[in-house]
Each structure stands twice: as structure tokens, then as C-alpha cells.
Amino acid sequence: MHRRAVSKYVAPAEAAGLVPGGPPLSEAEWAERVREWFPELADTRLRQVTWPAIGEHHGFIAGQLKAGVTMATIRQRLRDEEGLAVSVASFRRYVAANLPEETRRAQVRVLRPQAAEPGDEAQIDYGQLGRWIGPRPAGGMWSGCSRWCWRARG
């Protein structure tokens, strides 16, 4: 960590009279002090500046997810129709943190053949085989770009 970051976090402890080698604090006492000193770390909603704007559409988002609409489509509709200017990542973080898991679980799709008999299916598990330095897409010179190689295990 940078020395300024360390001093930022140490200063409130020193101001409260905490010193190295002093009496130990319980985990509950530390949690209470951290909430007091750094509320933005204890409650992540305080750091999410776009969440209030997304929260105005909470009911719409929940209804669309229950109807099977993807998060990308919901965000695009809100952007185009309501003028919601938030990133895809912020929108996904909001949904993950503020909507029940059952609502998000509906987004998982498992494709199965219509006439599948028990035992006719197989699961393919992808594993990481290794990393290599790849050539430029145009060929010729080595770019130094790192590439991951995956293999399928069935």
C-alpha cells in the first residue's frame, strides 16, 4: 500500500488512542470502529453513486427479470427510453446487490435437446491448460501479448 493510504487508515486509530502493543480489541469492537471511521467501507452503497438513479427503476428491473429479459436488454431499454446513463458494470452490481437471488436465478439458461433420454447428456468441463506469448494477429512479429490456452474435459 502507498504510505498515504496507510496513514489515512492509521490516523483515526491513533487519534482514538490505539497504539501498537496496547490492549487488543475484539472483532465486534473493530467492526464498530470501522463503521464509525470509514462508513464508505462498511456500507458499499455509499460508494455507488449511480445506484440511486438505478434504484428509481427497481420495480421495472425486478419485473423484467422475472419475465426472463436479460440484464443487458433491461439496461439498454432504460438507457434508450428513460435516459439512464450508467455503465453495464454498475447496473450489474446494482442487480447483484439489491435483487433477490431467486429473481436473478431465472436468468440462468440450460439448453437441453427436446428428445433427450436420460443418460444422453454429457457435461463438458473446461480447464486451464497454460499461458503462452502469442504472435500479432497479422503474423510475423511477436507482440508479447499473453494468451491463455484452455482445454475441454468431457
N, C-alpha and C positions, 0 to 999 in steps of 0.2 A: 504494500500500500504506500501511497505517497505520504510524506511526512505531514502535509497539511490535512490530509484525510484523517490520519491518526490523531493529530491534535484536536480536530473537530470533535471526535468521539471521546477523547480523554478529558477534555476541558470540563464538561459537566460533572464528571465523576470527581475530578479534583476539587471543583467548586463545592461539591456536596461533602467534602472531607474524606473521600475514599482514597486510601494510599496503599501502595504495594505492601504486603505483609500485614495489613490490618485485618480486622475480623471478617471472616467470609460471609457472603450474602447467599441466601437461599435462591433457588431458581425463581420462585414466585416474587421475591423482592427485586431481583434483577429485571424480571418482566415488567413489574410495576414502574420501575425507574426508567426503563427504555421507553415505555408508553408515554411517560411524562416528558422525558428529554427529547425524544425523537418520534413524535406522533406519526410522521410520514412513513416510518419504517414499520410501525406496529399495525397501521391500518393502510393497506395498499391503495384503497380507494382514494385517499388524499393525494396520491401521486398521479392518478389517472385523470388528467384534465379534460379528456374527451368523454368520459363516462357520463357526466350529467346530460350532455347532448344526446348520447345514445339512449340513456335512461328514459328520455321523453317518449321513446318508441318501444318501450319494454313490452307492452301488451301485444303490439303488432308483431314484434320479433317472436315472442313465445307462440302466438297463433300460427305464424308461418312455419316455424319449426315443427309444430305438431302436425301441420298439413303436409309435411315432407319436403318443404322447399329448402334448398341448400343455403348455408350461411352466405356464400358468395353472391347468390341471387338476391337474398334479402338485403344485403348491404348495398348492392348495385341499385335495387329499387329505391331504397331510402336515399341514396345519393342523387339519383335521377329525378325522383318525384318529390322528395322533401328537402333536397339541398343539404343533406347531412354530409359534412366534409370531415370524415375520419378515415384513417388508414384501415386496410384489411386486418392488419395485426391488432390494432386497437379494438376493432369490432369483435374479433375472435376472442381476445382476452376478456372483453365485457361478457360475452355469451358464456364463456367457460366459468367465470366467477359468479355470475348473477342469475343464471337459469338452472333449474334443477337438472340433475343428470338424466332423468327419465326423458326430458324434452330433447336433450342432445343425443341420447341413445338412439332415437328414431332416425338419426342421420346415417347410422351405420347400415351399409347395404351388403348383403351376402348373396352373390349371384349363384344360382343353382340351376342345372338343366331341368326342364319341365318333367321329363320322363325318367328321372334318376331313381334307380333302385338302391336300396341300402347296400353299401359296400362299393358302389360305383364311383364314389368321390375320392379324391386324393388331396392332401394338403401339401403345398409347396412352401418350404421354409427357405428364406434367403439368408445366407450367411456372408460375413465379410471375409474375403479371401486375402486381401492385402492392398498395398498402396504402391503406385509407381509414378514416375515422372513422364508425362506424356508429351508427344510432339505437337507442334502447332497444327491447327485444323487444316491449313493449306499444305502441310507437309514440309519436308526439308529440314528446317532448323528446329532444335529442341527449345521449347518455350519455358521449361522449368515449372510448368503447371502440375500440381499434384492431382492425381486421379485415383479413385477408389475402384477396386475390382470386386464384384460380388459374384457369388456362385449360388445356384439353386440346389437345394437338397430336397429330394422327394421321397 
